[in-house]
Amino acid sequence: MAKRTVIWAILLLAIGAGDADARTWHVRKDGTGDFKVIQDAVDQAAAGDTIKIGPGRFEEKKPYTSYPPDKWTFDVYVAVGVADLTIIGSGADQTFIGPPSPIWQSPQQPKIICALSRVDRLVVEDISLENVANGIYRDQGGTLTVRRCTFRGCDAGVVTWSEQGTSVEDCLFLQMGDVGVTAYSPCTGLTVSRCRFADQFGVSTTRTKNVIVSDCQFQGGNVGCQLASYSTGVIRNCAFTGIANVAIVIATGSVADLRDNSVLGGNANLYARDTNTMVTGTGNVFAGGSYSSILVSNCNVTLHGNHVLHGMGPSVRLDTFLNPPIRTLDMTNNYWGATSADSIA
């Protein structure tokens, strides 16, 4: 019994020592912190450390070369190479990284925060990331968590390939040139929750598994949320208003479940297309599409318990069904804005 107690004591000491090694670095423009430049703090940090950034705009960037064998060089404001790092600002209304006006040099650069495959875990909180090609760029490898950040004037806000999980929570996306959050294979476990996307393409996925988009607001822009190229996921409790083209796109073999969303206006509220695409949904309100509220092309759709209301166009429009195979469209037990059988027909 005494020997077992000694072993447990040694283990607890080892765990405590690991926690004690983690350090918090402070970056302040006025020189009162450990560093004045964010990259200097990142270069000094070890796995498990936290970097806290004070108020002000941080515009220092430098060329960064990625790992071999696919080496490429681009400008980065914060290049993360440490395995486990947390970066926290003083608030998205106080800490700004990036220039005061857009400086996109190419589709690839510059990037504000870049984490490549050697990074196991990266957390970014309470920062505004502004006016560059990519706000946060997370390559294959570990996890990415983004909380309470504002992305403004970037071509893309969050770009991720992370196969171990990406979470974007309580963030604001404004004036994006292309898309707010975009994910590519082998990304899996993408969660976007309680975010607001204004006047741009909101969320786009390509071959991304286990996507959850929940409690988000999509206002304006060309497309709200798109799951494409064999992505799988759920879109739930989101509000889409004033989308110019299509609010929700499920395409190219993707499988999606839509629950309790409110979709108003646009050319089409929902566009489901291409062989092997499967869409299910309940509790949604589709209303006011100028071309059609629901547009289906060559795929399987099952919708029950929804409100499907026509605008200038029909409630449902079917387009381009190729045979074989036979597709299934089951839209029974929905409310169509009318009670008579003739009107529904």
DACOR-V568699 format. One record per residue. N is the residue number from 1. RES is the residue in three letters. D_LAST is the distance of its C-alpha to the last C-alpha in whole Angstrom. Layout:
<<N & RES & D_LAST> <N & RES & D_LAST>>
This chain:
<<1 & MET & 79> <2 & ALA & 81> <3 & LYS & 80> <4 & ARG & 76> <5 & THR & 76> <6 & VAL & 78> <7 & ILE & 75> <8 & TRP & 72> <9 & ALA & 75> <10 & ILE & 75> <11 & LEU & 71> <12 & LEU & 70> <13 & LEU & 73> <14 & ALA & 71> <15 & ILE & 68> <16 & GLY & 69> <17 & ALA & 71> <18 & GLY & 68> <19 & ASP & 66> <20 & ALA & 70> <21 & ASP & 70> <22 & ALA & 66> <23 & ARG & 67> <24 & THR & 66> <25 & TRP & 66> <26 & HIS & 66> <27 & VAL & 65> <28 & ARG & 66> <29 & LYS & 67> <30 & ASP & 70> <31 & GLY & 72> <32 & THR & 72> <33 & GLY & 70> <34 & ASP & 71> <35 & PHE & 69> <36 & LYS & 68> <37 & VAL & 66> <38 & ILE & 63> <39 & GLN & 64> <40 & ASP & 67> <41 & ALA & 66> <42 & VAL & 64> <43 & ASP & 66> <44 & GLN & 69> <45 & ALA & 66> <46 & ALA & 66> <47 & ALA & 63> <48 & GLY & 62> <49 & ASP & 63> <50 & THR & 61> <51 & ILE & 62> <52 & LYS & 61> <53 & ILE & 61> <54 & GLY & 62> <55 & PRO & 61> <56 & GLY & 61> <57 & ARG & 60> <58 & PHE & 61> <59 & GLU & 61> <60 & GLU & 63> <61 & LYS & 62> <62 & LYS & 63> <63 & PRO & 63> <64 & TYR & 61> <65 & THR & 62> <66 & SER & 59> <67 & TYR & 61> <68 & PRO & 62> <69 & PRO & 61> <70 & ASP & 58> <71 & LYS & 60> <72 & TRP & 59> <73 & THR & 60> <74 & PHE & 58> <75 & ASP & 59> <76 & VAL & 58> <77 & TYR & 59> <78 & VAL & 59> <79 & ALA & 59> <80 & VAL & 59> <81 & GLY & 61> <82 & VAL & 62> <83 & ALA & 60> <84 & ASP & 59> <85 & LEU & 58> <86 & THR & 57> <87 & ILE & 57> <88 & ILE & 56> <89 & GLY & 57> <90 & SER & 58> <91 & GLY & 54> <92 & ALA & 51> <93 & ASP & 53> <94 & GLN & 56> <95 & THR & 57> <96 & PHE & 56> <97 & ILE & 56> <98 & GLY & 56> <99 & PRO & 57> <100 & PRO & 56> <101 & SER & 54> <102 & PRO & 52> <103 & ILE & 54> <104 & TRP & 52> <105 & GLN & 54> <106 & SER & 52> <107 & PRO & 49> <108 & GLN & 51> <109 & GLN & 53> <110 & PRO & 55> <111 & LYS & 53> <112 & ILE & 54> <113 & ILE & 54> <114 & CYS & 54> <115 & ALA & 54> <116 & LEU & 55> <117 & SER & 55> <118 & ARG & 58> <119 & VAL & 57> <120 & ASP & 55> <121 & ARG & 54> <122 & LEU & 54> <123 & VAL & 52> <124 & VAL & 52> <125 & GLU & 52> <126 & ASP & 52> <127 & ILE & 52> <128 & SER & 51> <129 & LEU & 51> <130 & GLU & 51> <131 & ASN & 51> <132 & VAL & 51> <133 & ALA & 49> <134 & ASN & 48> <135 & GLY & 49> <136 & ILE & 49> <137 & TYR & 49> <138 & ARG & 49> <139 & ASP & 50> <140 & GLN & 50> <141 & GLY & 52> <142 & GLY & 52> <143 & THR & 50> <144 & LEU & 49> <145 & THR & 48> <146 & VAL & 47> <147 & ARG & 47> <148 & ARG & 47> <149 & CYS & 48> <150 & THR & 47> <151 & PHE & 46> <152 & ARG & 46> <153 & GLY & 47> <154 & CYS & 47> <155 & ASP & 45> <156 & ALA & 44> <157 & GLY & 44> <158 & VAL & 44> <159 & VAL & 45> <160 & THR & 45> <161 & TRP & 45> <162 & SER & 47> <163 & GLU & 46> <164 & GLN & 47> <165 & GLY & 45> <166 & THR & 44> <167 & SER & 43> <168 & VAL & 43> <169 & GLU & 43> <170 & ASP & 43> <171 & CYS & 43> <172 & LEU & 42> <173 & PHE & 41> <174 & LEU & 42> <175 & GLN & 42> <176 & MET & 42> <177 & GLY & 42> <178 & ASP & 40> <179 & VAL & 39> <180 & GLY & 40> <181 & VAL & 40> <182 & THR & 39> <183 & ALA & 40> <184 & TYR & 41> <185 & SER & 42> <186 & PRO & 44> <187 & CYS & 43> <188 & THR & 41> <189 & GLY & 41> <190 & LEU & 40> <191 & THR & 39> <192 & VAL & 38> <193 & SER & 38> <194 & ARG & 38> <195 & CYS & 38> <196 & ARG & 37> <197 & PHE & 37> <198 & ALA & 37> <199 & ASP & 36> <200 & GLN & 36> <201 & PHE & 35> <202 & GLY & 35> <203 & VAL & 35> <204 & SER & 35> <205 & THR & 36> <206 & THR & 37> <207 & ARG & 37> <208 & THR & 38> <209 & LYS & 37> <210 & ASN & 36> <211 & VAL & 35> <212 & ILE & 34> <213 & VAL & 33> <214 & SER & 33> <215 & ASP & 33> <216 & CYS & 34> <217 & GLN & 33> <218 & PHE & 32> <219 & GLN & 32> <220 & GLY & 32> <221 & GLY & 33> <222 & ASN & 31> <223 & VAL & 30> <224 & GLY & 30> <225 & CYS & 30> <226 & GLN & 30> <227 & LEU & 31> <228 & ALA & 32> <229 & SER & 34> <230 & TYR & 33> <231 & SER & 33> <232 & THR & 32> <233 & GLY & 32> <234 & VAL & 30> <235 & ILE & 29> <236 & ARG & 29> <237 & ASN & 29> <238 & CYS & 29> <239 & ALA & 28> <240 & PHE & 27> <241 & THR & 28> <242 & GLY & 28> <243 & ILE & 28> <244 & ALA & 28> <245 & ASN & 27> <246 & VAL & 25> <247 & ALA & 25> <248 & ILE & 25> <249 & VAL & 26> <250 & ILE & 26> <251 & ALA & 27> <252 & THR & 30> <253 & GLY & 30> <254 & SER & 29> <255 & VAL & 28> <256 & ALA & 27> <257 & ASP & 26> <258 & LEU & 24> <259 & ARG & 25> <260 & ASP & 25> <261 & ASN & 25> <262 & SER & 24> <263 & VAL & 23> <264 & LEU & 23> <265 & GLY & 23> <266 & GLY & 24> <267 & ASN & 22> <268 & ALA & 20> <269 & ASN & 20> <270 & LEU & 20> <271 & TYR & 21> <272 & ALA & 22> <273 & ARG & 23> <274 & ASP & 26> <275 & THR & 27> <276 & ASN & 27> <277 & THR & 26> <278 & MET & 24> <279 & VAL & 22> <280 & THR & 22> <281 & GLY & 21> <282 & THR & 21> <283 & GLY & 21> <284 & ASN & 20> <285 & VAL & 19> <286 & PHE & 18> <287 & ALA & 18> <288 & GLY & 18> <289 & GLY & 19> <290 & SER & 20> <291 & TYR & 19> <292 & SER & 16> <293 & SER & 16> <294 & ILE & 16> <295 & LEU & 17> <296 & VAL & 18> <297 & SER & 20> <298 & ASN & 22> <299 & CYS & 22> <300 & ASN & 20> <301 & VAL & 18> <302 & THR & 18> <303 & LEU & 16> <304 & HIS & 16> <305 & GLY & 17> <306 & ASN & 16> <307 & HIS & 15> <308 & VAL & 13> <309 & LEU & 13> <310 & HIS & 13> <311 & GLY & 16> <312 & MET & 17> <313 & GLY & 15> <314 & PRO & 12> <315 & SER & 11> <316 & VAL & 11> <317 & ARG & 13> <318 & LEU & 15> <319 & ASP & 18> <320 & THR & 21> <321 & PHE & 21> <322 & LEU & 24> <323 & ASN & 25> <324 & PRO & 26> <325 & PRO & 26> <326 & ILE & 22> <327 & ARG & 20> <328 & THR & 18> <329 & LEU & 15> <330 & ASP & 14> <331 & MET & 12> <332 & THR & 12> <333 & ASN & 13> <334 & ASN & 12> <335 & TYR & 12> <336 & TRP & 10> <337 & GLY & 12> <338 & ALA & 10> <339 & THR & 11> <340 & SER & 9> <341 & ALA & 6> <342 & ASP & 5> <343 & SER & 5> <344 & ILE & 4> <345 & ALA & 0>>
